Amino acid sequence: MNNLAQTSEGILVSSDLLSQGLKIGDNLRVSVYDTEEYTTFDFKVVGVFDISPAGIPARCR
Amino acid sequence: MDPFQNPLLLLVPALGIFALTLLILRILPTIMALVSWAASMTNSVGLLMAARYLARTSGGYTAPLILLILTLSLSIFTASLAQTLDRHTHDQTHYRNGADISLVEMGESTAPTGSSGSMTGIAGTDSIARSSTELAGPKWRFLPVSEHHKVPGVQSAARVKRTTADVMTNGRNIASTLIGFDWVDFWHTAFWRRDFASSPLVG
């Protein structure tokens, strides 16, 4: 969370996603389809979690 | 975790307690013999008499001892199980909601009233053109989070957006879930356990 505060484009990723060849500090492009259009965001990986609150555990997916 | 789905979760500890009780009854005379031997080295006549009596007449107190051990052990086990179930229910509910309470808010669209497309998600030509021109400003308006703080009993509140997303990494698209939040409010509002990540939420 401290890293998120210091990096405006920071993102925390699941350990599952990190195992796909990502590492802390990598840039990540994310496309979101919401309401009526695709929007693309560029993030920087600043941390990792195993389970997110109100989310699906990475290890159960 | 539902112990009624698997009765072994209840039966195994109870049977284990019963087996341990019988084992203790078997070795208790030997232990009492050792105690009486140790007591014979001292001047404590009362302790020596009691230990010898218990070592020699183990059949006299078997039934009450079984009842005593079983009662105490099963009450401790039941209390422990109840506490575990309570914690499980608490964590499961908070994990599902993300916090004590989860509210779904409907935003107000900034699109001009009467125009078609933006609210229903129909991607007509005009709505796409309008969307591209409106990217500079917000498309939806929500009540400020501070409004929730005015509700009695609310200690903190955080706005969270959850949506599906495609993550592009190493030339591949991975379907994921993107959760957006304001970290200032999130860290002291969201439910978090130490085993969610290897590092704490706030260091």
Interface residues (C-beta under 8 A of the other chain):
Chain A: M1 N2 L4 A5 L17 Q20 G21 L22 D26 L28 R29 V30 S31 V32 Y33 D34 T35 E36 E37 G47 V48 F49 D50 I51 S52 P53 A54 G55 I56
Chain B: H94 Y95 R96 N97 G98 A99 S102 G117 S118 G121 I122 A123 S127 I128 S131 K139 V160 R162 T163 T164 A165 D166 V167 M168 T169 N170 R172 N173 I174 S176 T177 L178 I179 W183 V184 F186 W187 A190 F191 W192 R193 D195 F196 A197 S198 S199 L201 V202 G203
